[in-house]
């Protein structure tokens, strides 16, 4: 039996036990994994993967495809090369390829299709973005799931919810057993945070000692939540004052942990959403105090030295024009499915002279690629995983051999050698240096050194070492029609593994399952087959991430801060086809 770590883009970061010829198993002794795995890893060997390299649609030996890729890179000036890295694998060593492209003078796509808008807001207020792990959540009395569905995205958190008062804030009724569900209006999260702060201030529930000792800017935040009338705030978040009062009654005098997901921040003002939630929690003394806090997708590299941080020419990962480049290298991503305005993305990729794809699975992007390089799986190369959902780090040793696939380190080494650049260090050297820069070993496990105390118990990581409140917020709620929101499907991880293609609609629209409707947004139109979903608000449609044409009509601009996608910054209209 060998031990490794799951590489997937997920909160859990599971510790995995491998025995040749048998299904993967979760390590029973791991404090988070607790002996079980999610469906993706339980059926890992059943998911088809890329087995043969291709050049222009023809299967070829891996060496031939690598030679074709090298030739393509040699034939164009560096500024006409784009490197686009996705998040199909979150191992540390996935970043090594940046060393070549930066050294060569190529353009590297920067930004995020996921969480960086919200992360920017967290870092504005706290300085660093640290998580609340399942072990932290165990100490809370009340857990508020705000735009986060652990039954799908964080199943190893569920045992920590037992015996807790669980409050769900989401346009979708995701957990029927929760004590309270607030069906918030999409894009209403900032207004709910301000409304909660307003009511608590009126009832003198704020933690004055915490505010005075550990924060700055509360006066400006107070002006912000006092400026808008209570009923207007309630209207903007789509909730009744009775619902909000019930929520506050469940939290009063308790240790409260807020677990926030990406669903709240897929808007232009993503950074403000997280900053507002943090500010309410700080006002109540629920940040940096044992048993309480706000957990988001943390910066798993916080406290470490990143060996692959480079300076390079940059383009936006959210809306880059692929056709402006002669060679596009896509690693571990699927922009033809996951980027906004996918019809435009596919058309531009189709006009790119050479698309090189390095990945594990076939997808919409590999279908368009001129050169396909099978990537090695997490069982076939050396790597390290730092989770964004807890503070443990897991080694990923090479367990299996695969001569028909490339690791990212092997690709980088081959390119560095071909172009006459200094070879990268060994995988072990990078991993050991990373651990030495910010980890500590306890009882045989590596942990992030920043979590030796409760997150933010001793300090915030801002210049003043204090939490900085949200001070201003300018917003417009203009727009008519339905909201279109996105969520993870239990059998998929974005566009990996399986896909679910139906548009979920509220039954109040009177549509039949299987009926086809056309959605129109300011960015385009697309036809979808519908499925009725009684969990939805009456003003909301839902698509699962990775669904066919999920992003055909989504906006392609970046968030105001954080270089993140703003998929939900729109209303849609619908009509029967």
WOVENDA-V741243 format. One record per backbone hydrogen bond with DSSP energy under -0.5 kcal/mol. NH is the residue of the N-H (numbers start at 1). CO is the residue of the C=O. E is the energy in kcal/mol with one decimal. If there is no record, write none. Layout:
nh=NH co=CO e=E
nh=NH co=CO e=E
This chain:
nh=2 co=18 e=-3.1
nh=4 co=16 e=-3.0
nh=6 co=14 e=-2.6
nh=10 co=8 e=-1.6
nh=11 co=153 e=-1.0
nh=16 co=4 e=-2.9
nh=16 co=14 e=-0.5
nh=17 co=25 e=-3.7
nh=18 co=2 e=-3.5
nh=22 co=19 e=-2.2
nh=25 co=17 e=-2.1
nh=26 co=35 e=-0.6
nh=27 co=15 e=-2.6
nh=30 co=27 e=-0.7
nh=34 co=30 e=-1.6
nh=35 co=27 e=-1.8
nh=36 co=33 e=-1.6
nh=42 co=38 e=-2.3
nh=43 co=39 e=-1.4
nh=44 co=41 e=-1.5
nh=46 co=43 e=-1.6
nh=47 co=43 e=-0.7
nh=47 co=44 e=-1.1
nh=48 co=46 e=-0.5
nh=50 co=360 e=-3.6
nh=53 co=60 e=-0.6
nh=54 co=372 e=-1.8
nh=55 co=58 e=-2.2
nh=56 co=370 e=-3.7
nh=58 co=55 e=-1.6
nh=60 co=53 e=-2.1
nh=65 co=61 e=-1.9
nh=66 co=62 e=-2.6
nh=67 co=63 e=-2.1
nh=68 co=64 e=-2.1
nh=69 co=65 e=-2.1
nh=70 co=66 e=-2.5
nh=71 co=67 e=-2.5
nh=72 co=68 e=-2.2
nh=73 co=69 e=-2.1
nh=74 co=70 e=-2.1
nh=75 co=71 e=-1.5
nh=76 co=73 e=-0.8
nh=80 co=77 e=-2.3
nh=81 co=78 e=-2.0
nh=82 co=327 e=-2.5
nh=83 co=107 e=-2.8
nh=84 co=82 e=-0.5
nh=84 co=329 e=-3.3
nh=85 co=83 e=-0.5
nh=86 co=84 e=-0.5
nh=86 co=331 e=-3.2
nh=88 co=332 e=-2.3
nh=90 co=7 e=-2.9
nh=92 co=384 e=-3.0
nh=94 co=91 e=-1.4
nh=95 co=92 e=-1.7
nh=96 co=93 e=-1.3
nh=98 co=95 e=-1.4
nh=99 co=96 e=-1.6
nh=100 co=96 e=-0.5
nh=100 co=97 e=-0.6
nh=101 co=97 e=-1.7
nh=102 co=98 e=-2.7
nh=103 co=99 e=-1.9
nh=104 co=100 e=-2.6
nh=105 co=101 e=-0.7
nh=105 co=102 e=-0.7
nh=106 co=101 e=-2.3
nh=107 co=81 e=-2.8
nh=108 co=313 e=-2.8
nh=109 co=83 e=-2.7
nh=110 co=315 e=-2.9
nh=112 co=563 e=-2.3
nh=119 co=115 e=-2.2
nh=120 co=116 e=-1.9
nh=121 co=117 e=-1.2
nh=122 co=118 e=-2.0
nh=123 co=119 e=-2.5
nh=124 co=120 e=-1.9
nh=125 co=121 e=-1.5
nh=126 co=122 e=-2.9
nh=127 co=123 e=-1.6
nh=128 co=126 e=-0.6
nh=130 co=128 e=-0.9
nh=133 co=131 e=-0.5
nh=136 co=133 e=-0.6
nh=137 co=133 e=-2.3
nh=138 co=134 e=-1.3
nh=139 co=136 e=-1.7
nh=140 co=137 e=-1.9
nh=141 co=255 e=-2.4
nh=142 co=255 e=-2.5
nh=143 co=165 e=-2.8
nh=144 co=257 e=-2.8
nh=145 co=143 e=-0.7
nh=145 co=167 e=-3.0
nh=146 co=144 e=-0.9
nh=146 co=259 e=-2.3
nh=147 co=145 e=-0.8
nh=147 co=169 e=-2.3
nh=150 co=148 e=-0.6
nh=152 co=149 e=-1.9
nh=153 co=149 e=-2.5
nh=154 co=150 e=-1.2
nh=157 co=154 e=-2.3
nh=158 co=155 e=-1.1
nh=160 co=157 e=-1.4
nh=161 co=157 e=-0.5
nh=161 co=158 e=-1.7
nh=162 co=158 e=-0.5
nh=162 co=159 e=-1.0
nh=164 co=161 e=-2.1
nh=165 co=141 e=-2.1
nh=166 co=164 e=-0.7
nh=167 co=143 e=-2.6
nh=167 co=165 e=-0.5
nh=168 co=180 e=-2.9
nh=169 co=145 e=-2.9
nh=170 co=168 e=-0.6
nh=170 co=182 e=-1.9
nh=173 co=535 e=-1.5
nh=174 co=172 e=-1.7
nh=178 co=175 e=-2.0
nh=179 co=166 e=-1.4
nh=180 co=166 e=-1.3
nh=182 co=168 e=-3.4
nh=183 co=181 e=-0.7
nh=184 co=182 e=-2.2
nh=185 co=237 e=-2.6
nh=188 co=185 e=-2.0
nh=192 co=188 e=-1.8
nh=193 co=189 e=-2.3
nh=194 co=190 e=-2.3
nh=195 co=191 e=-2.3
nh=196 co=192 e=-2.8
nh=197 co=193 e=-2.1
nh=198 co=194 e=-2.5
nh=199 co=195 e=-2.4
nh=200 co=196 e=-2.3
nh=201 co=197 e=-2.2
nh=202 co=198 e=-2.1
nh=203 co=199 e=-1.8
nh=204 co=201 e=-1.3
nh=205 co=200 e=-3.0
nh=207 co=283 e=-2.6
nh=208 co=206 e=-1.3
nh=211 co=207 e=-2.4
nh=212 co=208 e=-2.5
nh=213 co=209 e=-2.1
nh=214 co=210 e=-2.9
nh=215 co=211 e=-1.2
nh=216 co=467 e=-2.4
nh=221 co=217 e=-1.8
nh=222 co=218 e=-2.9
nh=223 co=219 e=-2.0
nh=224 co=220 e=-1.8
nh=225 co=221 e=-2.2
nh=226 co=222 e=-1.8
nh=227 co=223 e=-1.1
nh=228 co=224 e=-0.6
nh=233 co=229 e=-2.2
nh=234 co=230 e=-2.5
nh=235 co=231 e=-2.3
nh=236 co=232 e=-2.5
nh=237 co=233 e=-1.6
nh=238 co=234 e=-0.7
nh=238 co=235 e=-0.7
nh=239 co=234 e=-1.9
nh=244 co=240 e=-1.8
nh=245 co=241 e=-2.4
nh=246 co=242 e=-2.1
nh=247 co=243 e=-2.0
nh=248 co=244 e=-2.3
nh=249 co=245 e=-2.1
nh=250 co=246 e=-1.5
nh=251 co=247 e=-1.1
nh=252 co=248 e=-1.9
nh=254 co=251 e=-2.3
nh=256 co=254 e=-0.6
nh=257 co=142 e=-2.7
nh=258 co=256 e=-0.5
nh=258 co=293 e=-3.1
nh=259 co=144 e=-3.2
nh=259 co=257 e=-0.5
nh=260 co=258 e=-0.6
nh=260 co=295 e=-3.1
nh=261 co=146 e=-2.1
nh=263 co=147 e=-1.3
nh=264 co=261 e=-1.1
nh=265 co=262 e=-1.4
nh=266 co=263 e=-0.5
nh=267 co=265 e=-1.1
nh=270 co=267 e=-1.3
nh=272 co=269 e=-1.0
nh=273 co=269 e=-1.4
nh=274 co=270 e=-1.5
nh=275 co=271 e=-1.8
nh=276 co=272 e=-2.6
nh=277 co=273 e=-2.1
nh=278 co=274 e=-2.6
nh=279 co=275 e=-2.2
nh=280 co=276 e=-2.1
nh=281 co=277 e=-2.2
nh=282 co=278 e=-2.8
nh=283 co=279 e=-2.4
nh=284 co=280 e=-1.4
nh=285 co=282 e=-1.6
nh=286 co=281 e=-3.2
nh=292 co=289 e=-2.4
nh=293 co=256 e=-1.8
nh=295 co=258 e=-3.3
nh=298 co=296 e=-1.0
nh=298 co=388 e=-2.0
nh=299 co=129 e=-2.4
nh=300 co=298 e=-1.1
nh=302 co=299 e=-2.0
nh=304 co=301 e=-2.2
nh=306 co=304 e=-0.6
nh=307 co=305 e=-0.7
nh=309 co=306 e=-1.2
nh=310 co=308 e=-0.6
nh=313 co=106 e=-0.8
nh=315 co=108 e=-1.3
nh=317 co=110 e=-3.1
nh=320 co=316 e=-1.3
nh=322 co=320 e=-1.0
nh=324 co=321 e=-1.7
nh=325 co=322 e=-2.0
nh=326 co=80 e=-1.9
nh=327 co=80 e=-1.9
nh=328 co=354 e=-2.4
nh=329 co=82 e=-3.1
nh=330 co=328 e=-0.6
nh=330 co=356 e=-3.2
nh=331 co=84 e=-2.5
nh=331 co=329 e=-0.5
nh=332 co=358 e=-2.6
nh=337 co=334 e=-2.0
nh=338 co=334 e=-2.6
nh=339 co=335 e=-1.5
nh=341 co=551 e=-1.2
nh=342 co=551 e=-1.2
nh=344 co=341 e=-0.8
nh=345 co=341 e=-2.0
nh=346 co=342 e=-3.1
nh=347 co=343 e=-1.8
nh=348 co=344 e=-2.3
nh=349 co=345 e=-2.7
nh=350 co=346 e=-2.3
nh=351 co=347 e=-0.8
nh=351 co=348 e=-0.5
nh=352 co=349 e=-1.1
nh=354 co=326 e=-1.2
nh=356 co=328 e=-3.2
nh=356 co=354 e=-0.5
nh=357 co=371 e=-2.8
nh=358 co=330 e=-2.8
nh=359 co=357 e=-0.5
nh=359 co=373 e=-1.4
nh=367 co=363 e=-1.9
nh=368 co=364 e=-0.6
nh=368 co=365 e=-0.9
nh=369 co=365 e=-0.8
nh=369 co=366 e=-0.6
nh=370 co=355 e=-1.8
nh=371 co=355 e=-2.1
nh=372 co=54 e=-2.4
nh=373 co=357 e=-3.4
nh=373 co=371 e=-0.5
nh=374 co=372 e=-0.5
nh=375 co=359 e=-2.3
nh=376 co=406 e=-2.4
nh=380 co=377 e=-2.0
nh=383 co=396 e=-1.8
nh=385 co=394 e=-2.8
nh=387 co=385 e=-0.5
nh=387 co=392 e=-1.1
nh=389 co=11 e=-0.6
nh=393 co=446 e=-2.4
nh=394 co=385 e=-2.6
nh=396 co=383 e=-2.7
nh=399 co=379 e=-2.7
nh=400 co=379 e=-2.9
nh=405 co=402 e=-0.9
nh=406 co=374 e=-2.6
nh=411 co=407 e=-2.2
nh=412 co=408 e=-2.6
nh=413 co=409 e=-2.6
nh=414 co=410 e=-2.3
nh=415 co=411 e=-2.3
nh=416 co=412 e=-2.8
nh=417 co=413 e=-2.3
nh=418 co=414 e=-2.3
nh=419 co=415 e=-2.3
nh=420 co=417 e=-0.9
nh=421 co=416 e=-2.8
nh=430 co=426 e=-2.0
nh=431 co=427 e=-2.5
nh=432 co=428 e=-2.9
nh=433 co=429 e=-2.1
nh=434 co=430 e=-2.2
nh=435 co=431 e=-2.4
nh=436 co=432 e=-2.4
nh=437 co=433 e=-1.3
nh=438 co=434 e=-0.7
nh=438 co=435 e=-1.0
nh=439 co=435 e=-2.6
nh=440 co=447 e=-2.6
nh=442 co=440 e=-0.6
nh=442 co=445 e=-3.0
nh=445 co=442 e=-2.0
nh=446 co=393 e=-0.6
nh=447 co=440 e=-2.7
nh=448 co=391 e=-2.5
nh=449 co=438 e=-2.8
nh=451 co=448 e=-1.9
nh=452 co=449 e=-1.5
nh=457 co=454 e=-2.8
nh=460 co=465 e=-1.4
nh=461 co=126 e=-2.9
nh=465 co=462 e=-1.4
nh=467 co=214 e=-2.6
nh=468 co=125 e=-2.0
nh=469 co=216 e=-2.2
nh=469 co=467 e=-0.6
nh=482 co=572 e=-3.1
nh=483 co=539 e=-3.0
nh=484 co=570 e=-0.6
nh=485 co=483 e=-0.5
nh=485 co=541 e=-2.4
nh=487 co=543 e=-1.4
nh=492 co=489 e=-1.9
nh=493 co=496 e=-1.4
nh=496 co=493 e=-2.1
nh=498 co=491 e=-1.4
nh=503 co=529 e=-3.0
nh=504 co=502 e=-0.6
nh=504 co=542 e=-3.0
nh=505 co=531 e=-2.1
nh=509 co=506 e=-1.9
nh=510 co=507 e=-2.0
nh=514 co=530 e=-2.8
nh=515 co=512 e=-2.4
nh=517 co=528 e=-2.5
nh=518 co=575 e=-3.2
nh=519 co=517 e=-0.5
nh=519 co=526 e=-2.9
nh=520 co=573 e=-2.6
nh=521 co=524 e=-2.8
nh=524 co=521 e=-1.5
nh=526 co=519 e=-2.0
nh=528 co=517 e=-2.8
nh=530 co=515 e=-2.7
nh=531 co=503 e=-2.2
nh=533 co=505 e=-2.8
nh=536 co=533 e=-1.7
nh=537 co=171 e=-0.7
nh=540 co=537 e=-1.3
nh=541 co=483 e=-3.3
nh=542 co=504 e=-2.1
nh=543 co=485 e=-2.2
nh=545 co=487 e=-2.7
nh=547 co=544 e=-2.1
nh=550 co=547 e=-2.2
nh=552 co=549 e=-1.4
nh=554 co=551 e=-0.7
nh=559 co=564 e=-2.6
nh=560 co=268 e=-3.2
nh=565 co=112 e=-1.4
nh=566 co=557 e=-0.8
nh=568 co=266 e=-2.1
nh=569 co=566 e=-1.8
nh=570 co=568 e=-2.2
nh=572 co=482 e=-2.9
nh=573 co=520 e=-2.6
nh=575 co=518 e=-1.3
nh=577 co=516 e=-2.1
